[in-house]
Amino acid sequence: MRKITLLILSALILSTFSWQVNAQYCTSTFSNQTYEFITNVNYAGINNTTAGSGPSNDYTGIVATVNPGYANTMSVTIDPDGGDYIYAFIDWNQNDVLNDAGEVYTLATSTGSAGPHTLSITVPSGANIGNTRMRVMVDWLNSSPNPCRAATYGEVEDYTVNVSNVIGDPPVIVCPADITANNVAGTCGAVANYSALAIDTEDGIITDDIVSTHPSGSTFPVGVTTVTLSVTDSDGNTSTCDFTVTVIDNELPVAVCQDITVDLDPVTGMATVTAADVDNGSTDNCGIASMSLDVSSFDCSMTGANSVVLTVTDDSGNIATCTSTVTVQDVTAPEVFCVGGFGIFTESEDFEGSSIPSGWTTVIESGAQDWTFGSGDMPTGGDFPTNAAIFDDDAAGNTGIPNSARLLSPVYDLTGASNAQLSFDYAFQDFIGFGTFEVEVWDGAAWQQILFLDDTDADPTNTGDIDVTSFANPAFQVRFTYDDEDGGWNWGAGVDNFLLTYEAASGGGLDVFLDASGVATV
């Protein structure tokens, strides 16, 4: 009897070794894990948490144990971007091919959710006994499962599945129903207690041998957590079941405001504030997702006290508000100009409207995307605090046709002008070396470059005064050009708070004529 057992064990060892040596599976690789990658795989004893560690990951040292004819739940969690597909491939017939009939499983299609995404997988009754390969894949924008795929965005992980015959009857394990609980006040989680039952034909009640990925009495974080219970009987048969614990954050954030005073800009006559200016230490038990103001821009008509509402939203969407008083001050004295005197002139545009300002024009040089108005949101990076002129190349799509568009100011007569100064706010986001942003002025004969950005990123910033006196002419103009260079999904550029100041004569003298009585009034 011992000799027979030894021979069987030797055969199994040699079989396993032979499989490890001879398995020749195709490779699959993804070059970028910035947006789509696997964070957890849970299946029949595998519970592997990762963080997008590489384009192709070998976890074949981690083994799942399954039995022909029995079902196990697979759970895959990802870091999503949108349009993501999740596939699993298991070589049940051990022929080194991962996509034979009955070996391909789809856990999610075109999803933007992290999951966990689950699927019950029944082992074919004719599955070969022994170790075999399992490949788990997240793939962006690919609805055709391919275990040998090479692409840009996604990730692949390989595991080992051990298919073993059932000796005797496997145990029956019963999970509790899914649990939902509110968070404990002041914390971002809750304690969940539960019990489970396991019964085996040969061993009877074996509830005490149940192993859990999250034991009863654990503190669970806000959100959905999948709990896997497993139990193994004396014959080595293992059964598993899954349930979820959902913790709801029903605690409102605490919004705290402070009163502030702001001065109107001496040139534009405007003042802006941000939520951070008004916030005075708002808090939340889990975390604050965003803060916003109902009023953030003020003009000359709003001098004095203004009530502003700060809205605080936490990571779970709970909202709280508080009210602040924003006192607006006009601290700029008026300027007086006499007829025939020398004056300072100002041309400005803050792009606060929802459409292109009067006198401004755009020209599309290539593609179909144009400059947009009515928002200060950049496609990535820092946003403008108020509305701006935005070229959103990301919204243009991956057309393959380069996108290039110009934004042109009105024409300004700078005849005889001196001390001409130009400034503006700008933002620019480069995407892996693609995209340029150029600013030029018309000198009466040709366009002259005053700013050029390439291979760099810039959140909204002001240029400071640029001296354009040497370019003054009767048809002075400024143009802003964004070019994505390749027609791919690039980012974009933005412009705001355009300001041109110059000094010039304000007109001739005043002619005064005496009336019949020899009197004139001015």
Secondary structure, DSSP 4 states (H G I P E B T S, - for coil): -HHHHHHHHHHHHHHHHHHHHH--PPP-EEEE-SS-EEEEEEETTEEEE-----SEEEEEEEEEEE-TT-EEEEEEEEE--SSEEEEEEE-TT-SS-S-STT-EEEEEEEE-----EEEEEEPPTTPPSEEEEEEEEEEET--S--TT-EEEEEEEEEEEEEE----SPPPEEEPPPPEEEEPPTTSSEEEE----EEEETTTEE-GGG-EESS-TTEEEESEEEEEEEEEE-TTS-EEEEEEEEEEE--PPPB--B--EEEE--TTT--EE--HHHHBS--B-SS-EEEEEES--EE-GGG-EEEEEEEEEEETTS-EEEEEEEEEEE--PPPP---TTSEEEEEEEE---SSSPPTT-EEEEEESS---EEEE---SSSPPPSS-EEEEEGGGG-S-SS--EEEEEPPPB--TT-EEEEEEEEEEEE-BTTB-EEEEEEE-SSSEEEEEEEES-EEEEEE---EE-GGG--TTB-EEEEEE-SSSSS--EEEEEEEEEEEEEE---PPP----TTS----
